[in-house]
Amino acid sequence: NERLRALDDMMGGVLEVKKEDILKMDIPPPPFISKPEDVWNDEENKIFREYEKKVKELNEEKEKYRRTLENELKKIEASIQETTQNFDETVCRLSERKVKSEMVIYQEELKIVNLVYALLLNEELDTREAGLNRFLIKKEKEKVSCHLECCSQEKCNIYNINLEYGFTKDFADVPANLLDELLELYKHRPKTPVTEVFLGTANPYGDCSGSAEDYKDALTILMKAMDELDSPEHMPNGLDTSIWEQFCLARRNKVEIEELVKWKTLTLTEMQSFLLRRMDDNERIKSEIEDIIRELAWLREEKMKLQVNLTVQFLLKQGQVELEITEIPDYTDAILINKSVIEELNCSIMAQGEKKIASMVEYKDFSKEIFQLEWEHKKMRMQIEDLEQKARDIVTLPISKDRQLFLTVPNYDSCVANHISVMEQTLGFMDELHKKNVKNRQKKVKELRKCLSLKEQENYKLSLELKEALVSVSERRHIFEAADTQVSEKIAKQRYREILKQKHLQRLVKEQE
């Protein structure tokens, strides 16, 4: 088709060229591009320049389009980032709102749980208290007080002894031998079958009416046996019949009383065992009642605590409560205090602090005064020591004549002035005398100088003579040595004396010089 072929050749097969297609566009190179440039003619060079121009324009278009796309990409990325940030902020707000909503819900649920727990605990305590009260009433009904009144074995024994004493009084008229025989018969008892009673198997709470029937049966059997003993066959010889009948009546009375005592003793034993059992039951019930009373008191105390120690929820802001430890503290024993109480306490603490500071300043000033007084006291003590030392020095000071005059003469200044005038006169006189002595000494010095000059002249002469003598001595020594002669002792002594004399003269000359 010519139209499609023309569209493919001119427009690349599309009616509208999009900007995205610019990147796909490519200018075909001329066919002579494979040839070397030296072989190209002018037409080919012109075509190649046009080709380069088109390629350059296409590259510029591509670069512009690339920059446009980069700008659009940056705008899209910025819008995406902004949208993402807005979405994140919205999600954060919604999550915070959700957390706050859940927090409020959990708080309300916690309140409901605490209320339900308090109600259940209160109901349980009430139920327990009601049950304990019913149990206490039941135990108080079961509690009985047992009071038994019965005759004791000692009273029965005393009564038997009184009967024996009464027997001797009643039969005092009977002769002694018959009385002894009657007393033996009085104590004699017939043989009767013994009935055994098992107290342990008897019902302690049952009726004891069977014991009276047994007592009557035993008494009947005993009376039948006593009929045999009361027969006249057993009566002692020589005893009156009336006395024997009286004796039989007394013995029957005694036997009846003994039988009654025996059965009363058995009854007393049963009653005592019954009493012990009831007392044990009573003690057990008392202990149970005391336990119930203690538990009731504890329940009332717990109810009072529940009514007083209420659970209150507080919403604490984050960062408002500072904790030194990482663990969450237990606020079960916390107490709610009004803010005004804390402020009053802080004011009182500040007032006490100011008072303490004032007292510390006062104490500091007072301590300074104490230090100053101690320093003055120390200074005074040192002055006292100095004065005492001066007093000791004055006491031990040697007193001269001048000091004695100063202490004894009343007008010491005039005395000193007179003494000074006398001393001045004495000094004047001594000056004149000194001048005279100086003049005399000067005269003597002049005379001594004259003598000295004369002595010097004499010494000079003697020195000359000495030199001559020494020369002569040396000459003689040489002559003596040359002659080699022996000198006699007299000549040697004489020479020795001359030498000593010469030395003495030399010493005198030196002293005079």
Helices and strands as residue ranges (DSSP letters): H 2-11, G 19-22, G 31-34, G 37-39, H 42-142, H 153-170, H 176-187, H 210-229, G 232-234, H 241-308, H 339-396, H 401-408, H 412-483, H 489-512
